[in-house]
Amino acid sequence: MEPWIQETRNGFDIAEEEINRLEALPVQGAQSCMVQSDMKAYAMKEGSWPHMHYSNIIGAHADARGWTQEGFTGMEIVDETV
């Protein structure tokens, strides 16, 4: 008696697709890619690419964008009813 997976059409392919779906790997999202390309364009414009350390470029880009604010952690709850 054949196993059920071999009785079905493309049984192996279906099993392989199911394994890939269950063991999904993390991927970089579109927003992350856009921020990275914007950050590189900023660093090239400022003349810090490729001379400055990457973590310093991240900090300078965040400062230029206004993303680093005193007393703001990013975990605050925004009340838009006020």
Secondary structure, DSSP 8 states (H G I E B T S, - for coil): ---HHHHSTTHHHHHHHHHHHHT------HHHHHHHHHHHHHHHHHT-TTTS-HHHHHHHHHHHHT---TT--S-----TT-
